[in-house]
Amino acid sequence: MRRTPDAVARAQRTYAAMQRTLARLNAAGVTIVLGTDDGAVRDHFYAYTAHRELRLMVEAGMSPAQGLTAATK
């Protein structure tokens, strides 16, 4: 499915807002946890989305240690 340029721009704005929200919550000391209903999916290794989520959390401003804590504590 191809998205229109407007749909892409809206999705990018929404994602940027989600990144800012995570950064603000993290800075405020809110407990952040990683959660997924991921399972083994064809063409992906098990827990692919959890690994991706961790990377995105760090890209949004969490430290790698904070990301690991969110996934394991």
C-alpha angles and dihedrals in degrees: 000000000000120000124218118246089252092053091049091050091049091050091049092051091048092050092048089052090050090051091051091048093052091048092050093047091048092048089050091056097250112159108252119198133186115232133168140162088217121149135168106302129187111268092014131082120240113284093015093143093049090055090047091049091053090052091049092049090055091046087054091057108276116127117244088250091053090050092051090048090051089053099044113025 
